[in-house]
Amino acid sequence: MYPFDLFALSLDLARLGLDAQVVVAERMTRLARGDVAAGVEAMRMVTEKTLALGEVNAHLASAAAAGKLDRVAPQIVALYRRKVRANRKRLRKR
């Protein structure tokens, strides 16, 4: 990786971290209510995390098979950013 690639990756990771903090705060607020919607949100959260892990594993396996593990990090960060951004948007609506 070139230095500018690492800089862009670090910025993406920082944005991911900020968005993730917002999503965690929104989810904790919902889970604290303890109603049926909280249970649904908890199940959705676990399911989403499991599916995202499967996608990451698929990216890692294909990169390893192609001998390009050094280039997969930006793809994985982008995948997580899309998912976190979608959750942030969904949680903000309610």
C-alpha positions as CSV (number, residue, x, y, z in Angstrom):
1,M,0.0,0.0,0.0
2,Y,1.1,3.5,-0.8
3,P,1.2,6.2,1.9
4,F,-1.8,8.0,0.4
5,D,-3.8,4.7,0.4
6,L,-3.1,4.3,4.1
7,F,-4.2,7.9,4.7
8,A,-7.4,7.4,2.8
9,L,-8.0,4.1,4.7
10,S,-7.4,5.8,8.0
11,L,-9.9,8.5,7.2
12,D,-12.5,5.9,6.2
13,L,-11.9,4.0,9.5
14,A,-12.3,7.3,11.4
15,R,-15.7,7.9,9.6
16,L,-16.7,4.3,10.3
17,G,-15.9,4.8,14.0
18,L,-17.9,7.9,14.2
19,D,-20.9,6.5,12.4
20,A,-20.7,3.3,14.5
21,Q,-20.8,5.3,17.7
22,V,-24.1,7.0,16.6
23,V,-25.6,3.6,15.7
24,V,-24.6,2.1,19.1
25,A,-26.1,5.1,20.9
26,E,-29.3,4.8,19.0
27,R,-29.5,1.0,19.5
28,M,-28.8,1.3,23.2
29,T,-31.6,3.8,23.5
30,R,-34.0,1.4,21.8
31,L,-32.8,-1.6,23.7
32,A,-33.2,0.2,27.0
33,R,-36.9,0.5,26.4
34,G,-37.2,-3.3,26.8
35,D,-40.4,-3.6,24.6
36,V,-41.1,-5.9,21.7
37,A,-39.4,-3.5,19.3
38,A,-36.2,-3.7,21.4
39,G,-36.3,-7.5,21.0
40,V,-36.7,-7.2,17.3
41,E,-33.8,-4.7,17.1
42,A,-31.6,-7.1,19.1
43,M,-32.3,-9.9,16.7
44,R,-31.8,-7.7,13.7
45,M,-28.4,-6.5,15.2
46,V,-27.1,-10.1,15.7
47,T,-28.3,-11.2,12.3
48,E,-26.7,-8.2,10.5
49,K,-23.4,-8.7,12.3
50,T,-23.4,-12.4,11.4
51,L,-24.1,-11.7,7.7
52,A,-21.5,-9.0,7.6
53,L,-18.9,-11.3,9.0
54,G,-19.7,-13.9,6.3
55,E,-19.3,-11.2,3.6
56,V,-15.9,-10.2,5.1
57,N,-14.8,-13.8,5.2
58,A,-15.7,-14.2,1.6
59,H,-13.7,-11.1,0.7
60,L,-10.7,-12.4,2.7
61,A,-10.9,-15.8,1.1
62,S,-11.1,-14.5,-2.5
63,A,-8.2,-12.1,-1.8
64,A,-6.1,-14.8,-0.2
65,A,-6.8,-17.1,-3.2
66,A,-5.7,-14.3,-5.6
67,G,-2.7,-13.4,-3.4
68,K,-3.9,-9.9,-2.8
69,L,-4.5,-9.8,0.9
70,D,-2.7,-6.5,1.1
71,R,-5.4,-4.8,-1.0
72,V,-8.6,-6.2,0.7
73,A,-8.6,-3.8,3.7
74,P,-10.2,-0.8,1.9
75,Q,-12.9,-3.2,0.5
76,I,-13.8,-4.5,4.0
77,V,-13.9,-1.0,5.5
78,A,-16.2,0.1,2.6
79,L,-18.5,-2.8,3.2
80,Y,-18.8,-2.1,6.9
81,R,-19.3,1.7,6.2
82,R,-22.2,0.9,3.9
83,K,-23.8,-1.3,6.5
84,V,-23.3,1.1,9.3
85,R,-24.5,4.0,7.2
86,A,-27.6,2.1,6.3
87,N,-28.3,1.3,10.0
88,R,-27.7,5.0,10.9
89,K,-30.2,6.1,8.3
90,R,-32.8,3.5,9.3
91,L,-32.5,4.2,13.0
92,R,-32.7,8.0,12.5
93,K,-36.1,7.6,10.7
94,R,-38.0,6.3,13.8
